[in-house]
Amino acid sequence: MAPSGLSLESWALILLALVAANLAFTSPRFLFFKTVEQKHVGWCLLEMLIWYAVIGIIGYSLESMIGNVFPKRWEFFAVSVCLFLVAAFPGFTWRFLVKHRNTASS
């Protein structure tokens, strides 16, 4: 049962943020369209920063539709970046820490 304080839009934004945090680790391409020779952690962090900004813009627009936009200071951004990084841990683990077997048969 969902807490009564959050609307459906809020839960949808949280779910979208969880998915977006792991998108950087799902594809060997940068933002799903630019091929990079070897996608290392730096490329993934840059892609996560872009997805963080996209989620932030969506959240800001939803907040502005509701009414007054609350001021956000550095504490808000520090906590939200840390939460975004924690949400990305399953994708990081799958991409860099799990040994994947070579599926090509020779």
C-alpha positions as CSV (number, residue, x, y, z in Angstrom):
1,M,0.0,0.0,0.0
2,A,1.4,3.3,-1.0
3,P,1.7,6.2,1.5
4,S,-1.2,8.6,1.0
5,G,1.2,11.6,0.9
6,L,2.6,10.8,-2.6
7,S,0.6,11.0,-5.8
8,L,0.7,8.7,-8.8
9,E,2.9,11.2,-10.6
10,S,5.4,11.2,-7.8
11,W,5.7,7.5,-7.8
12,A,6.0,7.5,-11.6
13,L,8.9,10.0,-11.3
14,I,10.6,7.9,-8.7
15,L,10.3,4.8,-10.9
16,L,11.6,6.7,-13.9
17,A,14.6,7.9,-11.9
18,L,15.4,4.4,-10.8
19,V,15.3,3.2,-14.4
20,A,17.3,6.3,-15.7
21,A,20.0,5.7,-13.1
22,N,20.7,2.3,-14.6
23,L,20.4,3.2,-18.3
24,A,24.0,4.2,-18.5
25,F,25.0,0.6,-17.9
26,T,22.6,-1.2,-20.2
27,S,24.1,-0.3,-23.6
28,P,27.7,-0.2,-24.9
29,R,26.7,3.0,-26.8
30,F,26.7,6.5,-25.3
31,L,23.1,7.6,-24.9
32,F,22.0,4.7,-27.1
33,F,23.2,6.3,-30.4
34,K,26.9,7.2,-30.3
35,T,29.3,4.3,-30.6
36,V,32.3,4.5,-28.4
37,E,35.3,2.2,-28.7
38,Q,35.2,1.0,-25.1
39,K,32.6,2.5,-22.7
40,H,34.4,2.9,-19.4
41,V,33.3,4.3,-16.1
42,G,33.9,7.9,-17.2
43,W,31.5,7.6,-20.1
44,C,28.9,6.0,-17.8
45,L,29.3,8.8,-15.2
46,L,28.8,11.5,-17.9
47,E,25.7,9.7,-19.2
48,M,24.4,9.4,-15.6
49,L,24.9,13.1,-15.2
50,I,22.8,13.8,-18.3
51,W,20.1,11.4,-17.2
52,Y,20.1,13.1,-13.7
53,A,19.5,16.5,-15.4
54,V,16.7,15.1,-17.5
55,I,15.0,13.6,-14.5
56,G,15.5,16.9,-12.6
57,I,13.9,18.9,-15.4
58,I,10.9,16.5,-15.5
59,G,10.6,16.8,-11.7
60,Y,10.9,20.6,-11.8
61,S,8.1,20.8,-14.5
62,L,5.9,18.5,-12.4
63,E,6.4,20.7,-9.4
64,S,5.7,23.9,-11.3
65,M,2.4,22.4,-12.5
66,I,1.3,21.7,-9.0
67,G,1.9,25.2,-7.8
68,N,4.7,27.0,-6.0
69,V,8.2,25.8,-6.8
70,F,10.2,25.4,-3.6
71,P,13.7,26.8,-3.5
72,K,16.4,24.2,-3.7
73,R,19.8,24.8,-2.1
74,W,23.0,22.8,-2.4
75,E,21.8,20.3,0.3
76,F,19.0,19.1,-2.0
77,F,21.3,18.5,-4.9
78,A,23.9,16.8,-2.7
79,V,21.3,14.3,-1.4
80,S,19.6,13.7,-4.8
81,V,22.9,13.0,-6.5
82,C,23.9,10.6,-3.8
83,L,20.5,8.8,-4.1
84,F,20.9,8.7,-7.9
85,L,24.3,7.1,-7.5
86,V,22.9,4.5,-5.0
87,A,20.1,3.7,-7.4
88,A,22.6,3.1,-10.2
89,F,24.5,0.4,-8.2
90,P,22.6,-2.6,-9.7
91,G,23.5,-1.5,-13.2
92,F,27.1,-0.8,-12.2
93,T,27.4,-4.2,-10.6
94,W,25.9,-6.0,-13.7
95,R,28.2,-4.0,-16.1
96,F,31.5,-4.0,-14.3
97,L,31.6,-6.6,-11.5
98,V,29.7,-9.6,-12.9
99,K,31.7,-11.9,-15.2
100,H,29.8,-12.4,-18.4
101,R,30.4,-15.5,-20.4
102,N,31.4,-15.2,-24.0
103,T,28.3,-16.3,-25.9
104,A,30.2,-16.8,-29.2
105,S,30.9,-20.4,-29.9
106,S,34.2,-21.3,-31.6
